[in-house]
């Protein structure tokens, strides 16, 4: 029973090798699993948004853009370098879908839409991302089973005996109908490792780690509110209602009523304790406004400097036009024109010397400081996992998965088929980008770019 034996009892190979040319009769399941994966991602995202009580209107509108852009991007990127005609790049029902292309185009489409809408609802783009992006891993895990029926995303050549621990409906499909290196039908039955299944397992584990481990690290390792103040957070011991310390929150906190020895007492769950201590904590409005004013004043320095710079520039242009008219009407010579233009430029540089640095939007962005506002919203300095960490973790986890699994593939099966070096460099670049994004989200952004008035963002 050898790996390349054409007479091996494989009903799929028999049907194809007899000249039907139709491949696996269940190949329609490719699009079926892809569709199921999309809907599972949407359902999981809606659940996470509902848990945070975030309005769904903008997200649902963005979904249409994400799906259309993602499907088209996946098809186009997946067929690049395959030699198929350009018009077939848009054949989304055919094999050759790149997840990188789908995610990139879908993410960009959704990001642009939600970014333009963020000021309306006062919901950060990173809040949306943390509720949606990690769930893409669920969609990937489900969608990968479609690759089995399309005979795609397989690994290195192996013997059939090593695959028979799998159910027959899996291992009997672990071969290519079409050679990825040539695009032609194969003439030998060559079994491959189930790379799609390895990716499915890895993505499921990654989703679990992000949603249930990383997102909860703050609650596990932070100081506990009920230990700091048992009367404000009666988790371990029930207390009388008049003994509960009042703390301002923007939502109502729920307590459990208990009767002990005929006395009416109250306790709260750990989840409600965390809401009262941090996630729903409402800082003093007067102090918050003062901290926000410092941020606004800093921004206004840039805006005022930019406005003054534009005024000086307009004055310079007007004077320049006047001199050009004078020269055209022979009221001044060309030499006089050059001298006076030089004087105008010198005057413009002198007038805007101090404004050039102040008008820099980039410098204004880098020098922002919202540490005071951050401290007001987290007075007890609880350790929390900040907004954007879950999204960054997704980028890191999936980049690692691709780095490992791509080593099982031939160059013809990589995302960038024409350049394996560029393929690995791009993945490493994405991994580094994810690490940088995580560091900024957790340690830098909350204390530099936080602003008051944004809802649901207390993961900061």
Secondary structure as UniProt FT lines:
FT   TURN            3..4
FT   TURN            6..7
FT   HELIX           11..15
FT   HELIX           16..20
FT   TURN            25..28
FT   HELIX           29..51
FT   TURN            52..53
FT   HELIX           57..79
FT   TURN            80..81
FT   HELIX           86..90
FT   TURN            92..93
FT   HELIX           99..121
FT   HELIX           125..132
FT   HELIX           133..135
FT   HELIX           136..149
FT   TURN            150..151
FT   HELIX           160..163
FT   TURN            164..165
FT   HELIX           168..171
FT   TURN            172..173
FT   TURN            180..182
FT   STRAND          191..192
FT   HELIX           195..208
FT   HELIX           209..213
FT   HELIX           214..216
FT   HELIX           217..221
FT   HELIX           225..228
FT   TURN            230..232
FT   HELIX           241..243
FT   STRAND          256..260
FT   TURN            261..262
FT   STRAND          263..267
FT   HELIX           270..274
FT   HELIX           275..279
FT   HELIX           285..328
FT   TURN            329..330
FT   HELIX           334..352
FT   TURN            353..354
FT   HELIX           355..358
FT   HELIX           361..366
FT   HELIX           371..377
FT   TURN            378..380
FT   TURN            387..388
FT   HELIX           389..406
FT   TURN            407..408
FT   HELIX           411..413
FT   TURN            417..418
FT   HELIX           420..439
FT   HELIX           440..444
FT   HELIX           445..448
FT   TURN            452..453
FT   TURN            458..459
//
